[in-house]
Amino acid sequence: MLDTDTQPEVLPKTPDEWVAAVRSSEREGELFRAYDLARQGLTAFPDELRLKHRAVLCLASTGARQQAVQLFEELGLAVHDDIRLTTELGLDIAALGPRLLKDAALAATGAKRTAMLAAAGDAYAELYGKAIAAGNPNAYYPGVNGATLCLLAGDEDRASRLAREVLDQLAKWPSERKSYYETASELEAELVLGDLARARKHAEAVRAAIRENAEKDYRGLSSTVRQLRLIVAAKKLDADWLNELTPPPIIHFLGHIISAPGNRGRFPSDQEEAVQAAIAAALDEDDVRFGYGSLAAGADILFAEALLHRGASLHVILPFDRTEFVNTSVRAAGPEWVDRFEACFSRAVTVRYATEDKYLGDDHLFGYCSQLGMGLALLRARHLSAVAEQLVVWDGKPPAGPVGTAVDMYAWQRTGMTQRVIPVGDGFQPSPHAPPAFRSIERRTRAMLFGDVKGFSRLHDDQLPRFIDVFLSCFARVIERYQDEVHFANTWGDGLFLVFDDAGAAARCALALQDEIDRIDRAAHQLPFDMALRIGIHLGPVYAARDPILLRDNFFGAHVSRAARIEPVTPEGCVYVTETMAAVLALYNADEFTCEYVGMTEAAKHYGAMRMFLLGRRSD
């Protein structure tokens, strides 16, 4: 997937400018972009502590716990001294360690979770004491975090003591000096004490601070809401009022293309004003601030215009080349729609292209594009602890072909997320699409897995038979378990290439391969101890055709090449996936898999930088 938002149009020149750019993306909840900017800024200013701090914090906020811990250590932030606790930045850096402990504790279960929560609470409480001793006025926030974690670990006495100390400290602050963070901390401390009435008063102040602040901090708000929900659950308090604090929903929008004036269609042109008003009302009702979708004439552009009118962030996903898209999905509705497309396109916060391939009359690319838009909206909602919702302009008719509004609606319904329909149409019954003319080469969206074994090139000839017997036989056993879902399997030396229809099946197979390889006793088979498998997976449209050399079906296209460039940059023992794969897993397999953000990673053979994610099982 090509992505125009990976770096700003004009690169910052000073550390202050880099930090400002990172913070701007953070506040918007664009955590992938914020992290990428922080790492890019560190290339120019490798000793800038503010960028190091923001990089770790942004990565942790995406849910990439393992990656954040590794980065924390890699950047040298694990070692700090008490002198830095006199400064705001010093305290922020010192709080990263306890924050990472907290993330790990919240992801644990059972007795292990309780012990880890207690350890994280101890770390925050210790930092709070040192910050108080250092005279840092911001000592309240490690204090309130310590209170919450002690509560979750079952130590209510210590939790109450810390919460009262924090409230006493903040009571000395003049009201005009208190920002969102101080007010939110008072709210959290009062909840720890079980004082719901006072907490709800502070909730009103938090809500006001967010709405009045021109630079809304949605990352900060989402973090606050997550913490408050944990306290409310632990104290068995009423939780409905917290919905008022939840960040606004992230929407995925779609709908029918509008007919040209005088023509019949699923979205008649004389209903434009009514649909426009209904869209504006729906966005106002939920105070929508973020929208993901395409830009076809009609419903898409009406949604985009309404989002921009209310100052919301527009994120556009196009299925293929911009000029081809305009000619295919915009121009037929009339020249004014082309102008409206250009106006929306130029103001979009991000623009992504599902593929760099040409359209070639392949409507499946529209379905692929919609899946990506839905998945990206779900990823964003997860980062902001917000709900995701789909808004659709639909005539109530079933699909007339393999892709379209009704098909995309069904895909969203599988997530269980809210879906709202804005009705349109006048009874027009679309003709069923004629089956596409037979082509000797068909293009369909597939998940492609490439793997290879680190250390294979160092094997001696006498070790190769054992490698074949052990490693390749291991591959074969796993592939046999997934034989109904593997469309193609090939190997060369230590290389492995598998093709799947289903992203979830590809992810399951990849993790199963790693499990099996981990169980191999290298020493018993006289093979190098450090031999390990690395796997990359990408999802995209590729051609299936009979290979005249192999005399069986094979898969071809730019996305096959892209998939092949991921595996060489994947650490051994890991599975990396691209953003498209992560988005589709978020859409269909969110309960089964995690995709921890790794960052913009330079692919092999100068293929360019791509957003990479570390695949894991949610149960792990």
N, C-alpha and C positions, 0 to 999 in steps of 0.2 A: 504494500500500500504506500503510495507516494503521499507525503505529508508536507504542507507548506508552513507548519507552525513550529518546526523544530529549532529555528533560531530567529531572532528578531531581524527586521529589515535592515536596521542600522545597529551594528554591534556597539554595546556600551564601551566607553573608553577608560573609565576610572573604576576603582573598587566600589565607590558609592553608587555609581550608575548600575554596576552589575547587581549589587545588593537590592537596589530599588526595583530592577527588572524581575529579580527572583521573587521579591515580596509581592509585587503586583500580580504575578501568576499564582502565587499561593493564595492570596485573598480571593481570587476568582475560582479557587478550587482546581486550577490546572496544575496538579501536583507533578505529573510526568514532565511537563514543560519546565516547571520551577526547578526540579531536580536537574534536568539537562542544562539549564542556564547556569545553575550553580557550579556544575562540573566544568562547563565551558569557561566560566569566569575564573575558575581555579587554574585553568591552563595558562591564562594570562597573568594571574596573580596567585601563585601556588601557596603563599604563606598567609593569605587573607583569612583570618579566623572566622569572620562573619560568614563568608561563603562556605567554609567547612561546616560550620554549625547548621546553616540552612540546608546544605546538601543532605546531612544525616537526618535532620528533622523531616524534610520533605519525603525522603525515601521511607522513613518509618511511618509517616502518615499515609502512604499508599498501602500499607499492610505488608511491605517487604521486610519482615523482621530479620531474617537471616542476613539479607543483603545489607541492612542498616547496621547491624552489629559488625559485620566485616568492614564496612566503610568507616565506622567509628574508630576501629583499631588502625585501619590503613592510614587514616588522616592524622593519627597521633593524638586524638582527642581523649583517649582513655586515661591519659596522665595529666593531671592538673594540680595546681597548688592553691593554698588558701588565699594567697595575695590577690588572685584574680577574682575572688568572691566579693571584693569591694566594688566591682564594676558590674553593670547590667549584663554585658557580654560574658564576663567570667562566670556569672551565675547561670546564664543560659547554657553555656558549654558544660558546666559541672552537672547540670540537671539532665543532660543527655543520657548518662549512664543509668540513673534510676528510671528514666523514661523507657529505655530499652528493656530493663528488667520488668517493668510494669507490662509492656506489650507481651513479653514472653509469658508472664504469669497469667494474663487474661486469656491467652490461647491454650493454657494447660487445663487439665481436668482433675477431679478427685482430690485426694490428699496432696498430690504434688502441686496443684493449683494453690491450695491454702498456704503451703510452705513458701511457695514462690511469691505470693502476694505479701506475706509477712516480711520476706527479705526485701522486696521492693519498697514496702512501707518503711522499713528500717533505714534503707538508703536515702529516701526522701527526708525522713525525720532527722537523720544525721546531718544532711546538707542544710536543712532548715536551721538547725542549731548553729552551724558554722556561719551561715549567712547572717543570722541575728548578731552573732559575736563580731562579725566583720562590719556591722552597721549598714548592711545593704537594705534599702527600703523595700526592695522587691522580694524579700525573704518569704513573704506570705504565700507565694505560689508553690514552692516545694513543701511548705507547711500544710497547705490544704490538700495537696496530692498525698502527702503522708497520712493525713487524717482519713482520707477516702480509702486508701489501701489497707490501713489498719482495720477499718470497719469491715471491709470485704474479707479480711483474714480472720475476723471474729473477735478482734480485740477492741471492744466498744469503749472501754474506759480510756485507753490511750487515744483512740480516735476522737473522743469527745474533748479530751484535754487539748489536743492539737488544734481542733476546730475552734475552741474558745480563745486560744492564744491568737489565732489568725484574726478572728473577729475583733479582739481587743486591739490588735495592731492596726487593722484597717479603720477602726473607729476613730483613730487619731488623725486620719487623712481628711483634709478639707473636701467637701463634696465636689467642688469644682475641679479638683485635681484627679478625681477618680475616673478612670477610663473604663472601657468595656471589661478589661481583664480583672480589675479590682472588684467591680460589681459582680462579675460572674463568680469570683472566688468567694465573696460574701454569701452568695446564693448557695454555693456548694457546701460551705461550712455550716450554714443553717440547716441544710438537708441532712448532713451528717449528724447534727444534734436532734433531728426529728422535728424541727420547728417549721412545719409546712406553711403556716400562715405568713411568717416573715419571709420565707423562701419565695413564696409566690409574689410578694411585693417586689422583691429584688428581681424576679423573673421579668416583671413589667419594665424595670429599669434596663435590664439586659436587652430586651426586645427593642426598647426605644433607642438604646445606644447603637444597635446594629442598623436600625432604619435611618437614624439621623446621620450616621457616619457616611460620608461620600465614598470612602474607600472601604466598602463592606468586607469584613474578614470572614469568609465562609469556611475556611479551614479551621480558624479558631472557634467558630460557632459549632461546627460539627464535632470537634474535640470536646467542647463543653457539654453538648447534648449527650454524647456517648457516656461521659463520666456521670452525668446526673441520672441517667437511666440505671446505671449500675447501683447507685446509692438508693434510688427509689425502690428498686427490686430488693436490695438487701434489707431495707427498713420496712418493707411491705407497705409503702405509702401509695396514695392515689397517684397514678401516672398520666392520666388523660391530659392534664394541664400542660405537660411537657410538649405536647404536639404543637402548641403555639410557638415554641422556640425552634422547632425543627426547621432546617434550611428549606427554602422553596423547592418544589419538585423539579426534577430534571425531565424534560419531555422529549420524546421522539415523535416527530410529526410526519404525516404522509397523507396522501389522498389522490383523487382523480385529477387528471389533466383536464383543463377547461376547454370546452369546444370553441371554435372560432364563431364569431357572431353569424347567425343564420344557419348554423349547422347543429344537428342533434348530437347528443353524446351523454355520457354518464354524469358530467358536470356541465349543465347548460349555462351559457354565458350570462343569461338574464338573472341568474341566481348569485352572481358574484358579490353584490353588495350585502345580501343576507348572510352569506357564508363569512364574508369579511367581518361583519358585526358579531357573528357567533364566535368566531375565533378570538376576537378582541375580548369578548366577555369571558370566555373560558380562561384565557391567560390572566385576566384581571382577578378572576375569582380565586385562583391559586397563587397569585403574585409570582408568576413564572419568571425566572431570571436566566435560564439556560435552555437552549433548544438544539436538537440534532436532527438533521434530515437532508434531503436533496433539494434541488432547485428547479423542478419541472414547472412549466406554466400551469397556473391554476392553484390548487391547494398548497403545494410546497411554497410557492412564492408568496401567497397570502399569509402563510404562517411566518415566513421569514420577515416580511414587511412589518407584521404586527409585533414580532419580537424586537426588531430594531427600533420601532416606534416607542416601545416602553423602556428602551435602554438595556434590554437583555442581551446576553451573549449568544451569537448565532454561530453554529458549527456545521459546516457544509460538507457532505460526502457526495462526490460525483462518481458514477460508475466507470467512466472512461474519459478520454480527452474532452476538454471544455468545449472546443468548437464543434466537435461531433455531437456532444450532448445538446448544445443549443439547437443544432439542426434537427436533431431527433426528437427532442422533448420540449422545446420552447417555441421555435419559430412558427410552427403550424398554427398556433393560437392567435397569431397576429404580431406585427412588428413592435407594438408597444410592450409586449411581454418580454421581448429581447432586451429592451431598455431597462425594464424592471429587474430582469435577471442580473444584468451588469451592475445595477445599483446595489442589489443585495450581495452579490459576489464580492464587490469591492469593500464592503463593510463587515464581512464575516470575520470573526476572531480567528478561526482556523478553517482551512480548506484541505480536504483529503480526497485523493483519487483512489478508488478501490483497485484499479489496475491501470498500468500504463499501456495496455494493449488497445487495439482498435476495436470498435463496436462489431463490425462485420455481421450485422443483423442478428446478433446473438442476444436475445432477450434475457437469458439467464444472468447476464451481468447486472441487470437491474435488481434481481433478487439477491445476488451476492452483495451489492451495494447496500441494500436495505438491512441485511443481516449485520453488516459492519456498523451501520448507524445505530441500530438497536443495541448492539453489544457495547459500543462506546458510551452510549447514554447510561447503560447499566453500570459500567466501570466508574463513570463520573459520579453517579448517585452513591455508589459504595464509598468513594472517597469523602463525600460530603455528609455521610449518614443521612441522606435524603431519600425520599421515595422517588421511584421512576414511574412515569406515566406515559401512555401513548395517546395522542390526539389524532383523530382520523376524520377526514372528510370522505364519506362513503355513501353510495346509493343503495346499500342493502342487498345488492345483487351478488351472486356467487362469482368466482373468478371466471373469466372467459378464456383463460389459458394457464400455463404453468407458473406464471408470475403475475404480479399485480397487487393492488391494494388489499383485496380480501385474503390473498395468500400471506402477505406480510402481517396482516392482523392475526391470522392463525398462529404464526410463529411467535408473536408477542403473547398471545393468550396462554401459550405453554409455560411462560414464566410465572403466571399467577399474578402479575402486576396489573394495576388499574388500566383500563382502556375506556376512553370516552369517544363517542361517535357524534360528529356533526352531520346531520342528514342532508342529503343533496339528491337531485335527480327529479325527473318527471315521468318515470315509468319506461324510459328508453331501455330496450332489451338489447344488450350487445350481442353481436354474432360471435359464436364460438370461433376462436382462432383456428385457422387451418393448420394441421400438423406441418411442421417445418419440412421443407424439401430434404430428402435424404442427402446426407453428406458423408463422404468416405472418411472424413476426419471431424469428430465432434468435440466441442469445447464445453467442459463442465467444471464446477468448483470441486476441488479435491483437497484432502489433507495429505501432505507429502512428508515422509520421515526419512531423513538421512542419518546414518550412524557410521562411526568407525572406531577402531580400537587403538588407543594410545599405546605405543610401545611395539606395535606390529613390525615396523620397519627395522627394529633392532634384533629381530629373531634370527637365529641361525637355521640352516637348512634342516638340522636334526630336530629342531623344535616345531617346524611347520606342521608335520603330521599331528602332533599333540594339540596344536592350536586349532586345526581343522576339527579334530575329534571332540575337543572340549568347547571352544568358543562358538564355532559355526553350528555345532550340534545344539548348543544352548539357544542360538538364534532360531534354529529350526523348530525346537520344541515350543517356543513362545508363538511363533508364526502359525504353527499348527492349531494352537488354541484360538487364534483369531482368523482362521482360514476363510470363514464365511464373510468377513469384512475386509480382507486384504484383496484388493483388485490386482495388485502387481507386486511381485517380490523379486529382487535381483541382488546379487552379491558379486564382489570382485575383490579378491584378497581379503582385507579386513573390512571392506565397505559394505553397507547395507542400504537398500533403497526400497521403501514400501509406500504404497499408495492406497488411500482409504476414501470412501464416500463421506464418512462421518468423522467429525473432529473429535468427538468423545472417544470413539474406538481407537483412533490414532494415539490419543493421550494415554488411554489405558494400556495399549500395547507398548508404548515407549517406557512407561514406568515399570511394566512387567519385565521388559528386557533388562532394565537396570537392576531390578530385584534378583533376577536369575544370575546375572553376571557377578553381582556382589557375593553370591553363595559359592562361587567357584573357589576351590582350594588351589591357589596357584602353586604353592610349594609342593603339594602332592603330585601335581602334574609337571613339575620342573619347568614352570613358566615364570617369567618375571613378576615379582610381587606387585609392581606398579601398573600392570596392564589394566586399563579401565576403558569403559565405553563412554563415548560422548554422542549425544543425539540432538539434532535440530529438527523442528517441525514448522512448516509454513502451510497456510491455506490460501488457495487462489485458483482461478480458472485456468485449466490446462487442456491440451488436446489429447484425446485417446485415439489411437490408430494402430493398425496391424504393422508390426515392425518386420520389414522384409528380410532382415538378417536373423532376428531371433525367432521369426515365424510365430509370433503371438502378439497380443495387444501390448502396447507400450505407451508411455506418456511423455508429452513434449510441450515446450513453451517457456516463456520468460519466467514464469513462476516456478517451474522446475529448477531453473538455474538459480533463482533466488533462494529456494529451499536448500540447494546444495551448498550455498555460501555461508549458511548458518552454523552447521555442524563443526567446521574447522575452528571457529572462535568460541565454541562451547567448552567450559571446563569439564575435565573428565569426571565421570560419575553423575553428570547433570543432564537435564533435558531443557533446552532453550526453545521458546516459541516466539513467533513474531506477534505484533500487535493485532493483526487480523485474526490469527489463531486465538489469542487471548480474548478478543472481543466475542468471537463466536462461542467459545467455551463459557463466557459470562452469560451469554444468551440462553444456551441450552444445557449447560452442565455446571452451573454455579455451585450447586450443593456437593459436587463431587471433586472439583479441582480448585487449586489455588494457582494464581499466576503472579509471582512476586516480581516487581519491576526491577530490571537490572540497569537500564539506562540506554542511551544511544550507543550502539556498539558497531564498530567498523567491521563490516563483513569481509570475508576472504576475497582475495584476488581483486582488490580495489572496486568491489561492487557497491560501495557506499555505506553510509551509516543507517542503521535500522533500530527501531525500538525493540528491545529484547526483554523477555520475561522468563523467570525460572519456574518451570512447571512442578507442581507437587500435588499430593492428595490432601484434600481438606481434612480427612480423618487423621493425617499425620501431624 
